[in-house]
Amino acid sequence: MGSLSDIVCVCGAGTMGSGIAQLAAQSGFHTILYDLNETILAKARNNIGSSLSFLISKGRISEEEKSKITGRISFTNDIRNCIADIFIEAIIEKAEAKTELFNRLSKINRAECVFASNTSSLSVTRIAEQISNPERMIGMHFFNPAHIMKLVEVVNTNYTNEQTTQIVIGLAKKMNKTPVVCKDSPGFIVNRVARPYYIESLRMAEEGAGLSQIDLLMEAAGFKMGPFRLMDLIGNDVNYEVSCSVYEQMGRPERLRPSVIQEQKVKEKKLGKKTGEGYYKY
């Protein structure tokens, strides 16, 4: 990690943020988990503890290791405590909110620190253009659940310098992830390629096909998880927002038009596993 002292600050303590924080701490980093909402922070603390206890039950870590991992994580709702070398942002998918956060952090941290956004669909370039030192801005897109899924997209903009890229690649490898470097573009690689998997399945459902039938057929064809089970795991709000973002950035092609079925699920707060109901009940 070069001259960095390996302090990682994760901003946003929701599902992705807490997963990334757990991953960072398991990988040996001193980790700060920041969120304005104390209730969300408390939930994140409990979720991380439960996740680590599950690993103990499976014999993957010991009680002593759990204690060391949790000891590396500090929880805060005060941005003044966010002094780190690498920042991974996992807050709301709004470019303005991300820009504001990075600009506030840059005022209290040294110029060499790296800003990484976990955005799944927003333009990293647009964010970089609005902050000081845009060469230290990069995308670091994890997949849910962050502490399990191996792939990390490392998203360069035209501003990103080579040192920033190498630092984030090194960070991903130290987290035992597989980093794939790509250029900033709508949906990056995975979400761009995956849109037809979701949208064509939703289009078939709009035409009367059964959801479970589609899932079973795709799983029988070799997919680990059918599209509707996968959307429920990801979260229908997140998946729908990515679809809308890619659709707009690509110039609204009909083949990528978001589905009214998923839009309705979001309006009804049937977001999938995290709310207990989506396309299926949990």
C-alpha positions as a Markdown table, in Angstrom:
| # | Residue | x | y | z |
|---|---|---|---|---|
| 1 | Met | 0.0 | 0.0 | 0.0 |
| 2 | Gly | 3.0 | 2.3 | -0.4 |
| 3 | Ser | 3.2 | 5.1 | 2.2 |
| 4 | Leu | -0.3 | 4.6 | 3.4 |
| 5 | Ser | -0.8 | 3.4 | 6.9 |
| 6 | Asp | -3.7 | 1.1 | 6.0 |
| 7 | Ile | -6.6 | 2.9 | 7.7 |
| 8 | Val | -9.8 | 2.4 | 5.7 |
| 9 | Cys | -12.9 | 4.5 | 6.3 |
| 10 | Val | -16.2 | 3.2 | 4.9 |
| 11 | Cys | -18.9 | 5.8 | 4.6 |
| 12 | Gly | -22.4 | 4.5 | 4.8 |
| 13 | Ala | -23.4 | 1.7 | 7.2 |
| 14 | Gly | -26.1 | 0.0 | 5.2 |
| 15 | Thr | -25.9 | -3.5 | 3.8 |
| 16 | Met | -23.0 | -2.8 | 1.4 |
| 17 | Gly | -21.2 | -0.5 | 3.7 |
| 18 | Ser | -21.3 | -2.8 | 6.7 |
| 19 | Gly | -20.2 | -5.7 | 4.5 |
| 20 | Ile | -17.3 | -3.7 | 3.2 |
| 21 | Ala | -16.3 | -2.7 | 6.7 |
| 22 | Gln | -16.4 | -6.3 | 7.9 |
| 23 | Leu | -14.3 | -7.3 | 4.9 |
| 24 | Ala | -11.7 | -4.6 | 5.6 |
| 25 | Ala | -11.4 | -5.5 | 9.2 |
| 26 | Gln | -11.1 | -9.2 | 8.4 |
| 27 | Ser | -8.3 | -8.3 | 6.0 |
| 28 | Gly | -6.3 | -6.7 | 8.8 |
| 29 | Phe | -7.2 | -3.0 | 8.2 |
| 30 | His | -8.0 | -0.6 | 10.9 |
| 31 | Thr | -11.5 | 0.3 | 9.8 |
| 32 | Ile | -13.8 | 3.3 | 10.5 |
| 33 | Leu | -17.5 | 2.9 | 9.7 |
| 34 | Tyr | -19.2 | 6.2 | 9.4 |
| 35 | Asp | -22.9 | 7.0 | 9.1 |
| 36 | Leu | -25.0 | 9.9 | 10.3 |
| 37 | Asn | -27.8 | 7.7 | 11.5 |
| 38 | Glu | -27.0 | 6.1 | 14.9 |
| 39 | Thr | -29.7 | 3.5 | 14.4 |
| 40 | Ile | -28.2 | 2.3 | 11.2 |
| 41 | Leu | -24.7 | 2.2 | 12.8 |
| 42 | Ala | -26.1 | 0.1 | 15.7 |
| 43 | Lys | -27.7 | -2.3 | 13.2 |
| 44 | Ala | -24.5 | -2.5 | 11.3 |
| 45 | Arg | -22.6 | -3.4 | 14.5 |
| 46 | Asn | -25.1 | -6.2 | 15.2 |
| 47 | Asn | -25.0 | -7.5 | 11.6 |
| 48 | Ile | -21.3 | -7.7 | 11.6 |
| 49 | Gly | -21.3 | -9.5 | 14.9 |
| 50 | Ser | -23.9 | -12.0 | 13.6 |
| 51 | Ser | -21.9 | -12.5 | 10.4 |
| 52 | Leu | -18.7 | -13.2 | 12.3 |
| 53 | Ser | -20.5 | -15.6 | 14.7 |
| 54 | Phe | -21.8 | -17.5 | 11.7 |
| 55 | Leu | -18.2 | -17.9 | 10.5 |
| 56 | Ile | -17.3 | -19.3 | 13.9 |
| 57 | Ser | -20.1 | -21.8 | 13.7 |
| 58 | Lys | -18.7 | -22.9 | 10.3 |
| 59 | Gly | -15.2 | -23.3 | 11.8 |
| 60 | Arg | -13.8 | -20.5 | 9.5 |
| 61 | Ile | -12.6 | -18.2 | 12.3 |
| 62 | Ser | -12.1 | -18.6 | 16.1 |
| 63 | Glu | -13.6 | -16.6 | 18.9 |
| 64 | Glu | -10.2 | -14.9 | 19.3 |
| 65 | Glu | -10.2 | -13.9 | 15.7 |
| 66 | Lys | -13.7 | -12.5 | 15.9 |
| 67 | Ser | -12.5 | -10.4 | 18.9 |
| 68 | Lys | -9.5 | -9.1 | 16.9 |
| 69 | Ile | -11.7 | -8.3 | 13.9 |
| 70 | Thr | -14.3 | -6.4 | 15.8 |
| 71 | Gly | -11.5 | -4.6 | 17.7 |
| 72 | Arg | -10.3 | -3.2 | 14.4 |
| 73 | Ile | -13.7 | -1.5 | 13.7 |
| 74 | Ser | -14.7 | 1.8 | 15.1 |
| 75 | Phe | -18.2 | 3.2 | 14.6 |
| 76 | Thr | -18.9 | 6.9 | 14.3 |
| 77 | Asn | -21.6 | 9.4 | 13.3 |
| 78 | Asp | -19.1 | 12.3 | 13.5 |
| 79 | Ile | -17.3 | 13.1 | 10.3 |
| 80 | Arg | -14.5 | 14.7 | 12.2 |
| 81 | Asn | -13.5 | 11.2 | 13.3 |
| 82 | Cys | -13.1 | 10.1 | 9.6 |
| 83 | Ile | -9.3 | 10.5 | 9.3 |
| 84 | Ala | -8.0 | 7.7 | 7.0 |
| 85 | Asp | -5.9 | 6.9 | 4.0 |
| 86 | Ile | -8.5 | 5.2 | 1.8 |
| 87 | Phe | -12.2 | 6.1 | 1.8 |
| 88 | Ile | -14.8 | 3.8 | 0.4 |
| 89 | Glu | -18.2 | 5.5 | -0.1 |
| 90 | Ala | -21.4 | 3.4 | 0.0 |
| 91 | Ile | -24.0 | 6.0 | 0.7 |
| 92 | Ile | -27.2 | 6.9 | -1.2 |
| 93 | Glu | -27.0 | 6.7 | -5.0 |
| 94 | Lys | -27.1 | 10.4 | -5.6 |
| 95 | Ala | -24.0 | 12.1 | -7.3 |
| 96 | Glu | -24.6 | 15.3 | -5.4 |
| 97 | Ala | -24.5 | 13.6 | -2.0 |
| 98 | Lys | -21.3 | 11.7 | -2.9 |
| 99 | Thr | -19.6 | 14.9 | -4.1 |
| 100 | Glu | -20.6 | 16.7 | -0.9 |
| 101 | Leu | -19.2 | 13.9 | 1.2 |
| 102 | Phe | -15.9 | 13.7 | -0.6 |
| 103 | Asn | -15.4 | 17.5 | -0.5 |
| 104 | Arg | -16.1 | 17.5 | 3.3 |
| 105 | Leu | -13.6 | 14.6 | 3.8 |
| 106 | Ser | -10.9 | 16.3 | 1.7 |
| 107 | Lys | -10.9 | 19.3 | 4.0 |
| 108 | Ile | -9.9 | 17.3 | 7.0 |
| 109 | Asn | -7.6 | 14.7 | 5.4 |
| 110 | Arg | -4.3 | 14.9 | 3.7 |
| 111 | Ala | -4.1 | 15.4 | -0.1 |
| 112 | Glu | -2.7 | 11.9 | -0.7 |
| 113 | Cys | -5.7 | 10.0 | 0.5 |
| 114 | Val | -7.8 | 8.0 | -2.0 |
| 115 | Phe | -11.5 | 8.4 | -2.6 |
| 116 | Ala | -13.3 | 5.3 | -3.9 |
| 117 | Ser | -17.0 | 5.1 | -4.7 |
| 118 | Asn | -18.9 | 1.9 | -4.5 |
| 119 | Thr | -21.5 | 3.3 | -6.9 |
| 120 | Ser | -23.0 | 0.6 | -9.1 |
| 121 | Ser | -24.2 | 2.9 | -12.0 |
| 122 | Leu | -23.4 | 6.6 | -11.5 |
| 123 | Ser | -20.7 | 8.3 | -13.5 |
| 124 | Val | -17.5 | 8.3 | -11.4 |
| 125 | Thr | -16.2 | 10.9 | -13.8 |
| 126 | Arg | -19.0 | 13.3 | -12.9 |
| 127 | Ile | -18.2 | 12.9 | -9.2 |
| 128 | Ala | -14.4 | 13.4 | -9.8 |
| 129 | Glu | -15.1 | 16.6 | -11.7 |
| 130 | Gln | -16.7 | 18.1 | -8.7 |
| 131 | Ile | -14.0 | 17.4 | -6.1 |
| 132 | Ser | -10.5 | 18.7 | -5.4 |
| 133 | Asn | -7.6 | 16.4 | -6.6 |
| 134 | Pro | -9.8 | 14.4 | -9.0 |
| 135 | Glu | -6.8 | 12.2 | -9.8 |
| 136 | Arg | -7.3 | 10.4 | -6.5 |
| 137 | Met | -10.9 | 9.6 | -7.3 |
| 138 | Ile | -11.8 | 6.1 | -8.5 |
| 139 | Gly | -14.6 | 3.6 | -8.5 |
| 140 | Met | -14.4 | 0.5 | -6.3 |
| 141 | His | -17.5 | -1.5 | -7.0 |
| 142 | Phe | -18.2 | -4.4 | -4.7 |
| 143 | Phe | -21.0 | -6.9 | -5.2 |
| 144 | Asn | -23.5 | -8.0 | -2.5 |
| 145 | Pro | -22.7 | -9.6 | -0.1 |
| 146 | Ala | -19.4 | -7.7 | -0.2 |
| 147 | His | -17.6 | -10.0 | 2.3 |
| 148 | Ile | -18.3 | -13.0 | 0.1 |
| 149 | Met | -18.5 | -12.0 | -3.6 |
| 150 | Lys | -15.0 | -12.2 | -5.1 |
| 151 | Leu | -15.2 | -9.6 | -7.9 |
| 152 | Val | -14.4 | -5.9 | -7.5 |
| 153 | Glu | -14.6 | -3.5 | -10.5 |
| 154 | Val | -11.9 | -0.9 | -10.3 |
| 155 | Val | -13.3 | 2.0 | -12.4 |
| 156 | Asn | -10.9 | 4.6 | -13.8 |
| 157 | Thr | -11.9 | 8.0 | -15.0 |
| 158 | Asn | -9.8 | 10.2 | -17.4 |
| 159 | Tyr | -8.5 | 11.9 | -14.2 |
| 160 | Thr | -7.5 | 8.9 | -12.2 |
| 161 | Asn | -3.7 | 8.6 | -11.9 |
| 162 | Glu | -1.8 | 5.3 | -12.0 |
| 163 | Gln | -0.9 | 5.5 | -8.3 |
| 164 | Thr | -4.5 | 5.6 | -7.3 |
| 165 | Thr | -5.3 | 2.7 | -9.5 |
| 166 | Gln | -2.5 | 0.6 | -8.1 |
| 167 | Ile | -3.4 | 1.4 | -4.5 |
| 168 | Val | -7.0 | 0.2 | -5.1 |
| 169 | Ile | -5.9 | -2.9 | -6.9 |
| 170 | Gly | -3.6 | -3.6 | -4.0 |
| 171 | Leu | -6.4 | -3.0 | -1.5 |
| 172 | Ala | -8.7 | -5.4 | -3.4 |
| 173 | Lys | -6.1 | -8.1 | -3.5 |
| 174 | Lys | -5.3 | -7.7 | 0.2 |
| 175 | Met | -9.0 | -8.2 | 0.7 |
| 176 | Asn | -8.7 | -11.5 | -1.2 |
| 177 | Lys | -10.8 | -10.1 | -4.1 |
| 178 | Thr | -10.4 | -10.3 | -7.8 |
| 179 | Pro | -10.0 | -6.7 | -9.2 |
| 180 | Val | -11.0 | -6.0 | -12.8 |
| 181 | Val | -9.9 | -2.6 | -14.1 |
| 182 | Cys | -12.3 | -0.9 | -16.5 |
| 183 | Lys | -13.0 | 2.6 | -17.8 |
| 184 | Asp | -15.9 | 4.7 | -16.5 |
| 185 | Ser | -19.0 | 4.0 | -18.7 |
| 186 | Pro | -22.7 | 3.4 | -18.1 |
| 187 | Gly | -23.1 | 0.3 | -15.8 |
| 188 | Phe | -19.3 | -0.4 | -16.0 |
| 189 | Ile | -18.9 | -4.1 | -17.0 |
| 190 | Val | -21.1 | -6.3 | -14.9 |
| 191 | Asn | -24.2 | -4.1 | -14.7 |
| 192 | Arg | -24.0 | -3.3 | -18.4 |
| 193 | Val | -23.8 | -7.0 | -19.3 |
| 194 | Ala | -26.4 | -8.0 | -16.7 |
| 195 | Arg | -29.2 | -5.6 | -17.7 |
| 196 | Pro | -30.6 | -8.0 | -20.4 |
| 197 | Tyr | -30.7 | -10.9 | -17.9 |
| 198 | Tyr | -33.0 | -8.9 | -15.6 |
| 199 | Ile | -34.9 | -6.8 | -18.1 |
| 200 | Glu | -35.7 | -9.6 | -20.6 |
| 201 | Ser | -36.9 | -11.8 | -17.7 |
| 202 | Leu | -39.1 | -9.0 | -16.5 |
| 203 | Arg | -40.4 | -8.4 | -20.0 |
| 204 | Met | -41.4 | -12.1 | -20.1 |
| 205 | Ala | -43.1 | -11.8 | -16.8 |
| 206 | Glu | -45.0 | -8.8 | -18.2 |
| 207 | Glu | -46.2 | -11.1 | -21.0 |
| 208 | Gly | -47.5 | -13.7 | -18.5 |
| 209 | Ala | -44.5 | -16.0 | -17.9 |
| 210 | Gly | -44.2 | -17.4 | -14.3 |
| 211 | Leu | -41.4 | -16.0 | -12.2 |
| 212 | Ser | -40.5 | -19.3 | -10.6 |
| 213 | Gln | -40.5 | -21.0 | -13.9 |
| 214 | Ile | -38.0 | -18.5 | -15.3 |
| 215 | Asp | -35.8 | -18.9 | -12.3 |
| 216 | Leu | -35.9 | -22.7 | -12.4 |
| 217 | Leu | -35.1 | -22.7 | -16.1 |
| 218 | Met | -32.2 | -20.3 | -15.9 |
| 219 | Glu | -30.8 | -22.2 | -12.9 |
| 220 | Ala | -31.2 | -25.5 | -14.8 |
| 221 | Ala | -29.3 | -23.9 | -17.7 |
| 222 | Gly | -26.3 | -23.3 | -15.4 |
| 223 | Phe | -26.9 | -19.9 | -13.7 |
| 224 | Lys | -26.3 | -20.1 | -10.0 |
| 225 | Met | -29.4 | -18.0 | -9.3 |
| 226 | Gly | -32.4 | -17.1 | -11.4 |
| 227 | Pro | -33.0 | -13.4 | -12.2 |
| 228 | Phe | -35.9 | -12.9 | -9.8 |
| 229 | Arg | -34.1 | -14.6 | -6.8 |
| 230 | Leu | -31.1 | -12.6 | -7.7 |
| 231 | Met | -33.0 | -9.3 | -7.8 |
| 232 | Asp | -34.5 | -10.1 | -4.4 |
| 233 | Leu | -31.0 | -10.7 | -3.1 |
| 234 | Ile | -29.6 | -7.5 | -4.5 |
| 235 | Gly | -32.6 | -5.4 | -3.6 |
| 236 | Asn | -35.3 | -4.3 | -6.0 |
| 237 | Asp | -34.7 | -0.7 | -5.2 |
| 238 | Val | -31.0 | -1.0 | -6.0 |
| 239 | Asn | -31.6 | -3.1 | -9.1 |
| 240 | Tyr | -34.3 | -0.8 | -10.5 |
| 241 | Glu | -32.2 | 2.3 | -9.8 |
| 242 | Val | -29.3 | 0.8 | -11.8 |
| 243 | Ser | -31.6 | -0.1 | -14.7 |
| 244 | Cys | -32.9 | 3.5 | -14.7 |
| 245 | Ser | -29.4 | 4.9 | -14.6 |
| 246 | Val | -28.1 | 2.8 | -17.4 |
| 247 | Tyr | -31.2 | 3.4 | -19.5 |
| 248 | Glu | -30.8 | 7.2 | -19.2 |
| 249 | Gln | -27.0 | 7.2 | -19.8 |
| 250 | Met | -27.4 | 5.0 | -22.9 |
| 251 | Gly | -30.0 | 7.3 | -24.5 |
| 252 | Arg | -33.1 | 5.4 | -23.5 |
| 253 | Pro | -33.0 | 2.4 | -25.9 |
| 254 | Glu | -36.2 | 0.4 | -25.8 |
| 255 | Arg | -34.3 | -2.8 | -25.1 |
| 256 | Leu | -33.1 | -1.4 | -21.8 |
| 257 | Arg | -36.4 | 0.3 | -20.7 |
| 258 | Pro | -36.9 | -0.5 | -17.0 |
| 259 | Ser | -39.9 | -2.7 | -16.1 |
| 260 | Val | -43.2 | -1.5 | -14.6 |
| 261 | Ile | -43.2 | -4.7 | -12.5 |
| 262 | Gln | -40.1 | -3.8 | -10.7 |
| 263 | Glu | -41.1 | -0.1 | -10.4 |
| 264 | Gln | -44.3 | -1.3 | -8.7 |
| 265 | Lys | -42.3 | -3.5 | -6.3 |
| 266 | Val | -40.2 | -0.5 | -5.3 |
| 267 | Lys | -43.3 | 1.7 | -4.7 |
| 268 | Glu | -44.8 | -1.1 | -2.5 |
| 269 | Lys | -41.5 | -1.4 | -0.6 |
| 270 | Lys | -41.3 | -5.0 | -1.6 |
| 271 | Leu | -37.5 | -4.8 | -2.0 |
| 272 | Gly | -36.6 | -8.5 | -1.5 |
| 273 | Lys | -34.9 | -10.3 | 1.3 |
| 274 | Lys | -34.1 | -7.1 | 3.2 |
| 275 | Thr | -37.8 | -6.3 | 3.6 |
| 276 | Gly | -39.1 | -9.9 | 3.8 |
| 277 | Glu | -40.8 | -9.8 | 0.5 |
| 278 | Gly | -40.0 | -9.1 | -3.2 |
| 279 | Tyr | -40.8 | -11.4 | -6.0 |
| 280 | Tyr | -40.9 | -14.1 | -3.2 |
| 281 | Lys | -41.7 | -14.0 | 0.5 |
| 282 | Tyr | -38.9 | -14.6 | 3.0 |
